Amino acid sequence: MAWDRIGEYDALVLVSLVWFLGKFVRYLFPPLFESIQGAYGVSNAVVGTAFTGFMLVYALLQFPSGAVADRLGPVRVIVAGALVAGAGSLAVVFDAPFAALVAAMLVIGAGTGVHKTVSVRLIARVYPARTGRMLGAHDTLGAMGGVAAPAVVAAVLSASPALAAVLARLPGADWRAPFLLTGSLALALAAATAVRLAGSPAAAGSTEGDGDSPGAVEYLRLFRDPRFAAFVLVTVAFSFAYNGTVAFLPLYLSEAAALSTTTASLLYSALFAVTFVQLVSGDLSDRLGRFPVMAAALVLATTALVGLVAIPGAGAVPLGALVVALGLGSHGFRPVRGAYLVEALPERLAGGGLGVVRTLLMGGGALAPSAVGIVADALGFRPAFALLAGSMGLAAAVAAGLWVTE
């Protein structure tokens, strides 16, 4: 199909495919924790802390990427991020000490960290009348990376003789093989995005040529609004709960729920398989308002997490239903969150303002894998996941309060 046939959707398609790869490479790591522990002889706390480092770098890039996009335009930032992430993924392919693996994880975190803040602003600019719906489509395709990653890991770790023979010819013939595919596709998508979107209105910086670019203090003044600050608390509490869950859910299902590794991986995929709810929640928020949809989604996610902690021995089917409910609530919240933030921020501060908020929410989320790993080693996985359920409950309560007082 020629690019012109895609027409108005080319920006959405390209940035969403880049986001898919970013989520795919992020969610390759949790299903590989066991393999990494076996290869390097490290504990839950160590792999959790390594993943926290990945997420912290990701978080720290949110504000700089948004501010740079305000000045130079989002396309340049998206392309640069894809190139960096691709290089980091290819570095994982080669057998090296654990420190080198952690360094490659940090590079991937930097490359993927510049994307989401910038893409949200780009999509809101290109599709102003359909922001919720388009962000739902963008996040849906991105979340499919979480569906694909565990399946790819399972295929590689339990490879048939024919697949094993093919993998043996590639660098990183063991658990590292998926990173070769990710790195190669990231470089190709970076080139396609640069060629197709360069020179388009979506590529322009929002402050280009005005001689009065916003400073850091102007972004921080946004938090003087109590409702805005309260909403940031919602996003941070949600991010802590969600990131801690996705980092350790496979191990939780294997150890606390006594499921097989294969079953745990399948249920982990189910968490992301329901990502299509974002198409519904984003559209509903365009019609019904942001806070009713956000509050309902967070209450559902909280209920599911409480259930996972309360009945870990219920069996695969009940636990699978709870994982699906957790996915519906978590995915349903995200596009509405982005749409609300775009509307709440002034135009000239949109990129950097989103960056500040995402730095905080991703910073809170980045601490979760380390916290879960430490608590799990000390007390077990159920107390660790109870902490996550409490954080999700806090997000739901504050969102409901904002809805009632709106």
VEXROVEX-702965 format. One record per residue (C-alpha): x, y, z; residue number from 1. Coordinates in pm, 1 decimal. Example, Ala and Ser with C-alpha at 12.3 -4.5 7.8 and 13.67 -1.06 7.14 Angstrom:
# VEXROVEX-702965
{x:1230.0, y:-450.0, z:780.0, fipa:1} $
{x:1367.0, y:-106.0, z:714.0, fipa:2} $
//
This chain:
# VEXROVEX-702965
{x:0.0, y:0.0, z:0.0, fipa:1} $
{x:138.0, y:342.0, z:-92.4, fipa:2} $
{x:192.5, y:591.5, z:186.4, fipa:3} $
{x:-58.0, y:827.4, z:29.7, fipa:4} $
{x:-329.6, y:565.4, z:73.2, fipa:5} $
{x:-275.7, y:586.3, z:448.6, fipa:6} $
{x:-332.8, y:960.4, z:427.0, fipa:7} $
{x:-408.8, y:1125.1, z:756.5, fipa:8} $
{x:-315.7, y:820.8, z:962.8, fipa:9} $
{x:53.3, y:793.1, z:871.1, fipa:10} $
{x:169.6, y:985.5, z:1179.6, fipa:11} $
{x:-41.8, y:763.6, z:1406.7, fipa:12} $
{x:77.5, y:442.4, z:1239.0, fipa:13} $
{x:447.6, y:525.0, z:1250.7, fipa:14} $
{x:469.1, y:655.7, z:1606.1, fipa:15} $
{x:250.5, y:366.3, z:1726.1, fipa:16} $
{x:478.8, y:109.2, z:1562.5, fipa:17} $
{x:778.6, y:270.2, z:1731.6, fipa:18} $
{x:588.0, y:254.5, z:2060.4, fipa:19} $
{x:505.4, y:-112.2, z:1997.2, fipa:20} $
{x:876.3, y:-190.0, z:1969.5, fipa:21} $
{x:952.3, y:17.3, z:2278.1, fipa:22} $
{x:699.2, y:-175.8, z:2486.4, fipa:23} $
{x:808.8, y:-505.2, z:2328.6, fipa:24} $
{x:1171.7, y:-463.2, z:2432.7, fipa:25} $
{x:1070.7, y:-345.4, z:2781.9, fipa:26} $
{x:852.6, y:-650.6, z:2840.6, fipa:27} $
{x:1110.6, y:-891.2, z:2706.5, fipa:28} $
{x:1298.3, y:-853.5, z:3034.9, fipa:29} $
{x:1047.6, y:-973.1, z:3302.6, fipa:30} $
{x:983.9, y:-1313.6, z:3137.7, fipa:31} $
{x:1361.9, y:-1348.2, z:3107.2, fipa:32} $
{x:1436.0, y:-1279.6, z:3475.5, fipa:33} $
{x:1467.1, y:-1652.5, z:3543.9, fipa:34} $
{x:1704.2, y:-1697.6, z:3250.5, fipa:35} $
{x:1909.0, y:-1395.7, z:3356.0, fipa:36} $
{x:1925.8, y:-1525.9, z:3712.7, fipa:37} $
{x:2040.0, y:-1864.0, z:3582.8, fipa:38} $
{x:2301.5, y:-1713.8, z:3351.7, fipa:39} $
{x:2451.2, y:-1472.5, z:3604.5, fipa:40} $
{x:2355.8, y:-1620.4, z:3944.3, fipa:41} $
{x:2183.3, y:-1306.0, z:4072.9, fipa:42} $
{x:1887.9, y:-1263.1, z:4311.5, fipa:43} $
{x:1538.5, y:-1119.3, z:4273.7, fipa:44} $
{x:1660.5, y:-795.6, z:4433.3, fipa:45} $
{x:1947.4, y:-764.5, z:4182.8, fipa:46} $
{x:1738.7, y:-821.5, z:3869.6, fipa:47} $
{x:1465.6, y:-600.1, z:4014.1, fipa:48} $
{x:1717.3, y:-323.5, z:4079.1, fipa:49} $
{x:1858.7, y:-358.9, z:3727.9, fipa:50} $
{x:1509.1, y:-319.7, z:3587.1, fipa:51} $
{x:1456.5, y:-21.6, z:3818.0, fipa:52} $
{x:1767.6, y:134.3, z:3662.2, fipa:53} $
{x:1616.2, y:79.1, z:3319.0, fipa:54} $
{x:1294.0, y:247.9, z:3428.9, fipa:55} $
{x:1470.3, y:535.1, z:3607.0, fipa:56} $
{x:1661.1, y:626.9, z:3293.0, fipa:57} $
{x:1332.9, y:598.9, z:3103.7, fipa:58} $
{x:1170.8, y:832.9, z:3356.2, fipa:59} $
{x:1449.4, y:1090.3, z:3357.0, fipa:60} $
{x:1422.4, y:1135.3, z:2980.2, fipa:61} $
{x:1054.8, y:1238.7, z:2991.2, fipa:62} $
{x:1100.1, y:1609.7, z:3067.0, fipa:63} $
{x:1409.7, y:1669.7, z:2849.6, fipa:64} $
{x:1246.0, y:1496.7, z:2553.8, fipa:65} $
{x:927.3, y:1701.8, z:2589.9, fipa:66} $
{x:1116.1, y:2028.8, z:2627.3, fipa:67} $
{x:1339.6, y:1952.2, z:2328.4, fipa:68} $
{x:1033.3, y:1859.7, z:2122.4, fipa:69} $
{x:876.7, y:2196.9, z:2213.2, fipa:70} $
{x:1179.0, y:2361.1, z:2052.5, fipa:71} $
{x:1282.5, y:2129.7, z:1767.8, fipa:72} $
{x:970.0, y:1930.3, z:1690.9, fipa:73} $
{x:866.0, y:1579.3, z:1794.4, fipa:74} $
{x:975.7, y:1383.5, z:1489.0, fipa:75} $
{x:1346.0, y:1446.0, z:1542.4, fipa:76} $
{x:1316.5, y:1329.5, z:1902.0, fipa:77} $
{x:1120.9, y:1014.8, z:1810.3, fipa:78} $
{x:1373.0, y:918.7, z:1541.0, fipa:79} $
{x:1672.2, y:974.8, z:1771.2, fipa:80} $
{x:1510.7, y:764.1, z:2043.7, fipa:81} $
{x:1442.5, y:475.0, z:1807.3, fipa:82} $
{x:1804.5, y:478.2, z:1690.7, fipa:83} $
{x:1938.4, y:471.8, z:2047.5, fipa:84} $
{x:1698.4, y:195.4, z:2155.5, fipa:85} $
{x:1790.0, y:-9.4, z:1851.2, fipa:86} $
{x:2160.3, y:20.1, z:1928.4, fipa:87} $
{x:2102.7, y:-83.6, z:2290.1, fipa:88} $
{x:1898.5, y:-386.3, z:2183.4, fipa:89} $
{x:2169.9, y:-503.0, z:1947.8, fipa:90} $
{x:2424.3, y:-469.4, z:2229.0, fipa:91} $
{x:2227.2, y:-720.4, z:2441.1, fipa:92} $
{x:2271.0, y:-984.0, z:2171.4, fipa:93} $
{x:2638.8, y:-1037.3, z:2252.4, fipa:94} $
{x:2741.9, y:-1250.6, z:2549.8, fipa:95} $
{x:2903.3, y:-1021.7, z:2807.4, fipa:96} $
{x:2933.2, y:-973.3, z:3185.8, fipa:97} $
{x:2627.1, y:-874.5, z:3386.5, fipa:98} $
{x:2748.0, y:-513.5, z:3411.5, fipa:99} $
{x:2745.0, y:-490.3, z:3031.3, fipa:100} $
{x:2388.7, y:-624.1, z:3021.7, fipa:101} $
{x:2282.0, y:-358.6, z:3275.1, fipa:102} $
{x:2456.0, y:-88.7, z:3068.0, fipa:103} $
{x:2268.0, y:-203.0, z:2756.9, fipa:104} $
{x:1942.4, y:-196.1, z:2954.7, fipa:105} $
{x:2012.6, y:165.5, z:3051.1, fipa:106} $
{x:2075.4, y:258.0, z:2687.2, fipa:107} $
{x:1745.0, y:96.8, z:2586.5, fipa:108} $
{x:1575.4, y:284.2, z:2869.5, fipa:109} $
{x:1713.0, y:611.2, z:2734.5, fipa:110} $
{x:1603.7, y:538.4, z:2377.9, fipa:111} $
{x:1251.0, y:429.1, z:2467.3, fipa:112} $
{x:1218.5, y:700.2, z:2731.4, fipa:113} $
{x:1200.5, y:984.5, z:2482.5, fipa:114} $
{x:904.7, y:845.9, z:2288.8, fipa:115} $
{x:578.2, y:851.4, z:2483.1, fipa:116} $
{x:574.3, y:1213.1, z:2601.0, fipa:117} $
{x:656.2, y:1336.1, z:2253.1, fipa:118} $
{x:415.3, y:1104.0, z:2072.1, fipa:119} $
{x:121.6, y:1204.4, z:2295.3, fipa:120} $
{x:179.6, y:1567.9, z:2207.5, fipa:121} $
{x:219.9, y:1489.7, z:1837.5, fipa:122} $
{x:-103.2, y:1287.7, z:1824.8, fipa:123} $
{x:-296.2, y:1556.8, z:2014.4, fipa:124} $
{x:-174.1, y:1816.0, z:1765.1, fipa:125} $
{x:-252.0, y:1612.0, z:1453.7, fipa:126} $
{x:-590.0, y:1479.2, z:1575.9, fipa:127} $
{x:-730.2, y:1750.2, z:1809.2, fipa:128} $
{x:-1095.9, y:1647.1, z:1777.0, fipa:129} $
{x:-1025.2, y:1276.0, z:1836.5, fipa:130} $
{x:-746.2, y:1284.7, z:2092.0, fipa:131} $
{x:-890.4, y:1022.0, z:2328.0, fipa:132} $
{x:-970.8, y:778.7, z:2047.6, fipa:133} $
{x:-633.2, y:820.0, z:1874.1, fipa:134} $
{x:-438.7, y:787.6, z:2198.2, fipa:135} $
{x:-640.2, y:473.0, z:2263.3, fipa:136} $
{x:-528.9, y:333.5, z:1927.5, fipa:137} $
{x:-168.9, y:437.7, z:1993.0, fipa:138} $
{x:-157.1, y:279.3, z:2338.6, fipa:139} $
{x:-338.6, y:-30.1, z:2214.7, fipa:140} $
{x:-75.6, y:-102.9, z:1952.9, fipa:141} $
{x:198.3, y:-25.0, z:2203.0, fipa:142} $
{x:53.8, y:-258.9, z:2462.0, fipa:143} $
{x:46.3, y:-536.9, z:2203.9, fipa:144} $
{x:422.1, y:-536.7, z:2247.6, fipa:145} $
{x:352.1, y:-673.7, z:2594.2, fipa:146} $
{x:141.6, y:-950.3, z:2439.8, fipa:147} $
{x:407.5, y:-1042.1, z:2186.5, fipa:148} $
{x:712.1, y:-1029.5, z:2415.2, fipa:149} $
{x:624.6, y:-1320.2, z:2649.9, fipa:150} $
{x:510.3, y:-1529.5, z:2354.5, fipa:151} $
{x:840.3, y:-1470.1, z:2175.4, fipa:152} $
{x:1033.8, y:-1552.1, z:2493.1, fipa:153} $
{x:835.8, y:-1873.0, z:2540.2, fipa:154} $
{x:900.0, y:-1971.1, z:2178.0, fipa:155} $
{x:1273.6, y:-1911.0, z:2212.5, fipa:156} $
{x:1312.6, y:-2085.5, z:2548.9, fipa:157} $
{x:1114.3, y:-2390.2, z:2438.5, fipa:158} $
{x:1232.6, y:-2388.8, z:2079.3, fipa:159} $
{x:1163.0, y:-2685.4, z:1857.4, fipa:160} $
{x:1467.8, y:-2851.2, z:1698.1, fipa:161} $
{x:1401.2, y:-2665.9, z:1370.9, fipa:162} $
{x:1374.8, y:-2326.1, z:1541.3, fipa:163} $
{x:1675.3, y:-2404.3, z:1761.5, fipa:164} $
{x:1880.1, y:-2478.9, z:1449.8, fipa:165} $
{x:1786.2, y:-2141.7, z:1302.2, fipa:166} $
{x:1860.3, y:-1956.2, z:1627.5, fipa:167} $
{x:2196.9, y:-2128.4, z:1657.7, fipa:168} $
{x:2312.8, y:-1944.7, z:1343.6, fipa:169} $
{x:2237.6, y:-1604.1, z:1499.6, fipa:170} $
{x:2442.0, y:-1399.0, z:1745.6, fipa:171} $
{x:2303.9, y:-1449.7, z:2095.1, fipa:172} $
{x:2159.4, y:-1790.8, z:2016.9, fipa:173} $
{x:2011.5, y:-1829.1, z:2366.9, fipa:174} $
{x:1762.6, y:-1600.6, z:2547.1, fipa:175} $
{x:1925.6, y:-1297.3, z:2385.6, fipa:176} $
{x:1798.6, y:-1381.0, z:2035.9, fipa:177} $
{x:1479.3, y:-1164.5, z:2048.3, fipa:178} $
{x:1689.3, y:-851.9, z:2094.3, fipa:179} $
{x:1842.4, y:-898.8, z:1748.8, fipa:180} $
{x:1496.9, y:-870.0, z:1592.1, fipa:181} $
{x:1404.7, y:-571.6, z:1808.7, fipa:182} $
{x:1721.3, y:-379.6, z:1731.8, fipa:183} $
{x:1697.9, y:-434.2, z:1357.1, fipa:184} $
{x:1332.1, y:-329.0, z:1338.9, fipa:185} $
{x:1395.0, y:-19.9, z:1552.8, fipa:186} $
{x:1659.4, y:106.5, z:1311.3, fipa:187} $
{x:1432.3, y:42.9, z:1012.6, fipa:188} $
{x:1137.6, y:223.8, z:1174.3, fipa:189} $
{x:1357.0, y:520.1, z:1264.5, fipa:190} $
{x:1448.6, y:557.9, z:897.5, fipa:191} $
{x:1086.3, y:525.9, z:781.9, fipa:192} $
{x:965.7, y:784.7, z:1034.8, fipa:193} $
{x:1237.3, y:1032.1, z:938.5, fipa:194} $
{x:1157.1, y:1001.1, z:568.5, fipa:195} $
{x:778.8, y:1010.0, z:593.7, fipa:196} $
{x:719.0, y:1273.0, z:864.0, fipa:197} $
{x:1010.2, y:1512.8, z:815.7, fipa:198} $
{x:880.9, y:1846.6, z:689.6, fipa:199} $
{x:520.2, y:1777.6, z:787.9, fipa:200} $
{x:328.6, y:2009.9, z:1025.1, fipa:201} $
{x:358.0, y:1739.6, z:1290.1, fipa:202} $
{x:736.8, y:1775.9, z:1280.4, fipa:203} $
{x:749.2, y:2145.8, z:1366.5, fipa:204} $
{x:843.9, y:2266.4, z:1711.8, fipa:205} $
{x:560.2, y:2442.6, z:1890.5, fipa:206} $
{x:788.9, y:2725.3, z:1997.7, fipa:207} $
{x:998.9, y:2754.2, z:1684.6, fipa:208} $
{x:1066.0, y:3108.9, z:1589.7, fipa:209} $
{x:881.9, y:3280.8, z:1873.3, fipa:210} $
{x:1201.2, y:3383.1, z:2053.2, fipa:211} $
{x:1046.2, y:3310.1, z:2393.4, fipa:212} $
{x:1090.2, y:2943.4, z:2474.8, fipa:213} $
{x:955.8, y:2840.1, z:2816.6, fipa:214} $
{x:1196.2, y:2783.2, z:3104.5, fipa:215} $
{x:1196.7, y:2512.4, z:3369.9, fipa:216} $
{x:1031.1, y:2738.9, z:3629.6, fipa:217} $
{x:724.6, y:2781.5, z:3408.0, fipa:218} $
{x:678.1, y:2405.9, z:3391.9, fipa:219} $
{x:705.5, y:2372.3, z:3770.3, fipa:220} $
{x:444.3, y:2644.2, z:3825.2, fipa:221} $
{x:185.5, y:2407.4, z:3684.5, fipa:222} $
{x:183.4, y:2230.2, z:4022.0, fipa:223} $
{x:38.8, y:2535.0, z:4197.2, fipa:224} $
{x:-302.0, y:2412.3, z:4081.7, fipa:225} $
{x:-419.8, y:2170.2, z:4357.5, fipa:226} $
{x:-631.0, y:1962.0, z:4120.0, fipa:227} $
{x:-342.2, y:1923.9, z:3877.9, fipa:228} $
{x:-110.1, y:1820.9, z:4163.4, fipa:229} $
{x:-371.1, y:1571.8, z:4288.6, fipa:230} $
{x:-399.6, y:1420.4, z:3943.1, fipa:231} $
{x:-22.2, y:1380.0, z:3929.9, fipa:232} $
{x:-51.2, y:1182.6, z:4255.6, fipa:233} $
{x:-303.8, y:955.9, z:4081.5, fipa:234} $
{x:-63.3, y:891.3, z:3795.1, fipa:235} $
{x:235.3, y:827.1, z:4023.4, fipa:236} $
{x:45.3, y:582.9, z:4247.9, fipa:237} $
{x:-91.9, y:399.7, z:3943.7, fipa:238} $
{x:249.3, y:382.0, z:3780.5, fipa:239} $
{x:410.5, y:237.9, z:4095.0, fipa:240} $
{x:145.0, y:-32.7, z:4118.5, fipa:241} $
{x:140.5, y:-115.8, z:3748.2, fipa:242} $
{x:516.1, y:-124.3, z:3690.4, fipa:243} $
{x:575.3, y:-335.6, z:3998.9, fipa:244} $
{x:308.7, y:-577.8, z:3881.1, fipa:245} $
{x:431.9, y:-617.7, z:3524.7, fipa:246} $
{x:792.1, y:-660.7, z:3640.8, fipa:247} $
{x:719.2, y:-954.7, z:3873.1, fipa:248} $
{x:381.5, y:-1100.5, z:3775.0, fipa:249} $
{x:533.8, y:-1406.1, z:3600.1, fipa:250} $
{x:744.6, y:-1487.9, z:3907.6, fipa:251} $
{x:450.3, y:-1414.8, z:4140.1, fipa:252} $
{x:230.7, y:-1659.2, z:3951.5, fipa:253} $
{x:508.2, y:-1921.0, z:3952.7, fipa:254} $
{x:612.3, y:-1890.4, z:4317.4, fipa:255} $
{x:315.3, y:-1754.9, z:4515.0, fipa:256} $
{x:47.6, y:-1919.8, z:4301.2, fipa:257} $
{x:248.3, y:-2237.7, z:4221.5, fipa:258} $
{x:168.6, y:-2225.8, z:3849.1, fipa:259} $
{x:404.2, y:-2366.7, z:3589.7, fipa:260} $
{x:636.4, y:-2128.1, z:3408.5, fipa:261} $
{x:447.6, y:-2182.4, z:3082.4, fipa:262} $
{x:108.7, y:-2113.5, z:3241.9, fipa:263} $
{x:245.6, y:-1805.1, z:3417.9, fipa:264} $
{x:378.7, y:-1671.7, z:3086.2, fipa:265} $
{x:41.7, y:-1729.2, z:2917.2, fipa:266} $
{x:-143.2, y:-1544.0, z:3193.5, fipa:267} $
{x:115.0, y:-1266.1, z:3174.3, fipa:268} $
{x:36.0, y:-1231.1, z:2804.1, fipa:269} $
{x:-334.0, y:-1205.9, z:2893.2, fipa:270} $
{x:-254.3, y:-891.0, z:3092.5, fipa:271} $
{x:-166.9, y:-721.2, z:2763.7, fipa:272} $
{x:-401.8, y:-909.7, z:2532.2, fipa:273} $
{x:-696.2, y:-701.1, z:2656.6, fipa:274} $
{x:-523.6, y:-380.3, z:2549.0, fipa:275} $
{x:-800.3, y:-317.5, z:2294.9, fipa:276} $
{x:-1008.4, y:-180.8, z:2581.0, fipa:277} $
{x:-813.1, y:141.0, z:2526.9, fipa:278} $
{x:-1003.1, y:199.6, z:2204.3, fipa:279} $
{x:-1324.6, y:187.6, z:2406.3, fipa:280} $
{x:-1207.7, y:383.5, z:2710.2, fipa:281} $
{x:-1050.2, y:659.0, z:2502.0, fipa:282} $
{x:-1365.0, y:700.5, z:2293.6, fipa:283} $
{x:-1590.4, y:688.5, z:2602.5, fipa:284} $
{x:-1384.3, y:959.7, z:2768.9, fipa:285} $
{x:-1431.4, y:1182.1, z:2461.9, fipa:286} $
{x:-1808.0, y:1136.5, z:2507.2, fipa:287} $
{x:-1864.3, y:1102.9, z:2884.0, fipa:288} $
{x:-1573.5, y:1291.8, z:3036.6, fipa:289} $
{x:-1228.4, y:1191.4, z:3157.2, fipa:290} $
{x:-1275.7, y:1133.0, z:3529.7, fipa:291} $
{x:-1572.1, y:890.0, z:3524.9, fipa:292} $
{x:-1381.1, y:656.0, z:3294.1, fipa:293} $
{x:-1055.5, y:689.7, z:3488.1, fipa:294} $
{x:-1219.7, y:623.7, z:3824.7, fipa:295} $
{x:-1400.8, y:313.6, z:3696.0, fipa:296} $
{x:-1082.8, y:175.1, z:3539.3, fipa:297} $
{x:-874.6, y:224.9, z:3853.9, fipa:298} $
{x:-1138.4, y:65.9, z:4079.7, fipa:299} $
{x:-1140.7, y:-240.9, z:3853.6, fipa:300} $
{x:-760.7, y:-265.6, z:3858.1, fipa:301} $
{x:-753.6, y:-230.1, z:4238.0, fipa:302} $
{x:-1012.9, y:-504.3, z:4284.6, fipa:303} $
{x:-814.9, y:-738.7, z:4061.5, fipa:304} $
{x:-486.7, y:-680.1, z:4246.0, fipa:305} $
{x:-655.4, y:-738.2, z:4582.0, fipa:306} $
{x:-792.6, y:-1064.8, z:4444.8, fipa:307} $
{x:-448.8, y:-1180.8, z:4328.1, fipa:308} $
{x:-312.4, y:-1121.3, z:4678.4, fipa:309} $
{x:-611.3, y:-1274.8, z:4859.2, fipa:310} $
{x:-652.0, y:-1600.1, z:4662.2, fipa:311} $
{x:-316.2, y:-1695.3, z:4503.6, fipa:312} $
{x:-398.8, y:-2065.7, z:4527.7, fipa:313} $
{x:-731.4, y:-2046.0, z:4345.9, fipa:314} $
{x:-598.2, y:-2203.8, z:4027.2, fipa:315} $
{x:-517.9, y:-2092.5, z:3676.5, fipa:316} $
{x:-871.9, y:-2004.5, z:3563.1, fipa:317} $
{x:-971.0, y:-1770.5, z:3851.3, fipa:318} $
{x:-626.0, y:-1613.5, z:3851.1, fipa:319} $
{x:-647.6, y:-1569.1, z:3475.1, fipa:320} $
{x:-979.0, y:-1386.3, z:3516.9, fipa:321} $
{x:-818.6, y:-1155.9, z:3774.0, fipa:322} $
{x:-522.9, y:-1088.4, z:3542.5, fipa:323} $
{x:-764.5, y:-1001.1, z:3261.9, fipa:324} $
{x:-955.5, y:-764.9, z:3493.7, fipa:325} $
{x:-627.8, y:-603.9, z:3597.4, fipa:326} $
{x:-538.8, y:-555.9, z:3231.9, fipa:327} $
{x:-878.0, y:-405.1, z:3149.2, fipa:328} $
{x:-852.2, y:-153.5, z:3430.8, fipa:329} $
{x:-488.0, y:-64.0, z:3377.3, fipa:330} $
{x:-505.3, y:-29.7, z:2999.3, fipa:331} $
{x:-838.6, y:148.5, z:3019.0, fipa:332} $
{x:-686.8, y:419.0, z:3238.0, fipa:333} $
{x:-383.2, y:512.3, z:3028.9, fipa:334} $
{x:-523.9, y:682.9, z:2715.0, fipa:335} $
{x:-767.3, y:883.1, z:2926.8, fipa:336} $
{x:-480.3, y:998.4, z:3145.9, fipa:337} $
{x:-292.4, y:1124.6, z:2840.8, fipa:338} $
{x:-596.8, y:1300.0, z:2695.1, fipa:339} $
{x:-667.1, y:1477.8, z:3025.0, fipa:340} $
{x:-309.1, y:1597.5, z:3059.4, fipa:341} $
{x:-302.5, y:1738.9, z:2705.6, fipa:342} $
{x:-620.8, y:1934.6, z:2778.9, fipa:343} $
{x:-499.6, y:2056.8, z:3117.9, fipa:344} $
{x:-169.3, y:2198.1, z:2989.8, fipa:345} $
{x:-120.4, y:2530.7, z:2805.4, fipa:346} $
{x:-17.9, y:2486.4, z:2441.7, fipa:347} $
{x:328.1, y:2639.2, z:2478.4, fipa:348} $
{x:406.5, y:2417.7, z:2778.6, fipa:349} $
{x:247.9, y:2100.5, z:2645.4, fipa:350} $
{x:557.9, y:1899.2, z:2557.6, fipa:351} $
{x:767.0, y:1991.6, z:2860.8, fipa:352} $
{x:463.6, y:1982.8, z:3090.4, fipa:353} $
{x:383.7, y:1628.8, z:2982.5, fipa:354} $
{x:751.2, y:1551.5, z:3031.1, fipa:355} $
{x:751.0, y:1676.8, z:3389.7, fipa:356} $
{x:443.6, y:1470.8, z:3476.6, fipa:357} $
{x:575.8, y:1161.0, z:3304.1, fipa:358} $
{x:912.0, y:1200.9, z:3476.7, fipa:359} $
{x:733.2, y:1187.8, z:3811.5, fipa:360} $
{x:499.3, y:902.0, z:3723.1, fipa:361} $
{x:769.6, y:695.3, z:3556.9, fipa:362} $
{x:1011.1, y:774.9, z:3840.7, fipa:363} $
{x:756.7, y:640.2, z:4087.3, fipa:364} $
{x:701.9, y:341.1, z:3863.5, fipa:365} $
{x:1075.4, y:283.8, z:3827.5, fipa:366} $
{x:1113.2, y:236.3, z:4203.1, fipa:367} $
{x:853.9, y:-40.5, z:4206.5, fipa:368} $
{x:1058.3, y:-334.4, z:4065.2, fipa:369} $
{x:1335.1, y:-274.0, z:4318.4, fipa:370} $
{x:1082.4, y:-236.3, z:4603.0, fipa:371} $
{x:896.4, y:-553.4, z:4503.1, fipa:372} $
{x:1218.8, y:-750.0, z:4469.0, fipa:373} $
{x:1344.1, y:-639.4, z:4812.2, fipa:374} $
{x:1012.7, y:-705.5, z:4989.2, fipa:375} $
{x:973.0, y:-1039.4, z:4809.0, fipa:376} $
{x:1319.5, y:-1155.7, z:4918.6, fipa:377} $
{x:1252.5, y:-1046.3, z:5277.6, fipa:378} $
{x:884.4, y:-1132.7, z:5330.6, fipa:379} $
{x:756.2, y:-1313.2, z:5021.7, fipa:380} $
{x:564.8, y:-1215.1, z:4710.4, fipa:381} $
{x:221.4, y:-1176.3, z:4872.1, fipa:382} $
{x:325.8, y:-886.3, z:5099.6, fipa:383} $
{x:505.2, y:-728.5, z:4802.0, fipa:384} $
{x:191.3, y:-744.0, z:4587.3, fipa:385} $
{x:-20.1, y:-619.6, z:4879.8, fipa:386} $
{x:193.9, y:-305.0, z:4868.9, fipa:387} $
{x:111.9, y:-268.9, z:4499.3, fipa:388} $
{x:-259.8, y:-317.8, z:4564.0, fipa:389} $
{x:-251.0, y:-39.7, z:4823.2, fipa:390} $
{x:-85.5, y:196.1, z:4576.3, fipa:391} $
{x:-347.2, y:118.6, z:4310.4, fipa:392} $
{x:-621.0, y:176.2, z:4567.7, fipa:393} $
{x:-476.8, y:518.4, z:4649.4, fipa:394} $
{x:-489.3, y:612.2, z:4280.9, fipa:395} $
{x:-852.8, y:499.2, z:4256.9, fipa:396} $
{x:-956.4, y:692.5, z:4567.5, fipa:397} $
{x:-796.9, y:1020.6, z:4458.6, fipa:398} $
{x:-938.2, y:989.3, z:4104.4, fipa:399} $
{x:-1285.3, y:930.7, z:4245.4, fipa:400} $
{x:-1244.3, y:1237.9, z:4466.9, fipa:401} $
{x:-1145.7, y:1450.4, z:4168.0, fipa:402} $
{x:-1451.3, y:1322.7, z:3979.5, fipa:403} $
{x:-1689.9, y:1402.0, z:4265.8, fipa:404} $
{x:-1547.9, y:1752.9, z:4311.0, fipa:405} $
{x:-1519.1, y:1829.4, z:3938.3, fipa:406} $
//
